[in-house]
Amino acid sequence: MTATRLPDSLSHELQIRSVFLTNLAFRERGSRRLGRSNDHVNARSTDGDRDVDVVNLLAEWKLGRADAVAALTMHSAYVNVSEGTFTALAGAGHTMMRSHKKRVGDKLLAAKGSARAEVEEDMEEEEELNDGPAMPVPTKVPTADVPGKLSLFDQEKHMQANGVLLAIHKERSSVLANLKSQRARSAAAVS
Amino acid sequence: MRAIRALIGKCLPDEKVGLQHVLTDLQLWAEAMDGMLDLALDLKKNLNVIMRGASKVAHMVIKIYFDHGTKPMPGQLYHDLQRSINNLFQSVARVQSDPTNMQALHFPAGSGS
């Protein structure tokens, strides 16, 4: 804003204020509600004490845990829950963000013998089949082994085809090696 | 949610006894989510009460998710809830441990506290 436009802007501001002062109802109209905000981020709209220094994190955490135990035990499926349940979970390495020792979204293994476990086993077998058996490494056929009846042109074609196969095999091996290393890295990152 | 919570302890009429377990499940869920609703809607609560409620939600939800997986709630919802609570506690702890902190006020705003 330039110095020349500043007085204009200030005069506009004063005019708006005077309009609001003479017509108080305007302040509460529309989505802004200038007189009283319901926005929970706005300090003016909160009546509660939001001073961070007053909060005792550990105490609130433990009180919340006790509340959770009280609420859970009201349900028949969680009658045996106690504060020791959460201590045992934490001791076994389960955290809030990794409830099954894995990030949420990672595939959880089904319990052995369940219907889902059988489906997963079938899928794994199918994946292995699709992956295919290991391709035999094409060996470079020495010239002496080529039947003598082959013409020089046929020999040339044979060697070319052999070279192409070898290149495909190398490419496939490198892709598989990359995939394996990626899986190992992701597994290491998860653990 | 609060209306569902108000039903706690009340039994359904005899002809609807089969629905009782559905009602108790809903009540448990309403109880679990109450703390998160307060966090967003209740403007009169103090920060320590809000954090106590958030801790209650975190503990209830991990137990439910640990026992029943994604049946009661999708993994994304579980993750969002726990991440919001994690951020709330972390941000308060960070401000408390900051030596230059001069009476900071905290206003939880969803997962981006």
Interface residues (C-beta under 8 A of the other chain):
Chain A: N38 H40 V41 N42 A43 S45 T46 D47 G48 D49 R50 D51 V52 D53 V54 V55 N56 L57 E60 W61 K62 L63 G64 R65 D67 A68 V69 A71 L72 M74 H75 S76 A77 Y78 V81 T85 F86 L89 H94 M96 M97 S99 H100 V104 G105 L108
Chain B: I8 T24 D25 Q27 L28 E31 A32 G35 A40 L41 D42 L43 K44 K45 N46 L47 N48 V49 I50 M51 R52 G53 A54 S55 K56 V57 A58 H59 M60 I62 K63 Y65 F66 D67 G69 G75 Q76 Y78 H79 Q82 R83 I85 N86 F89 V92 A93 V95 Q96 N101 Q103 A104 L105 H106 F107 P108 A109
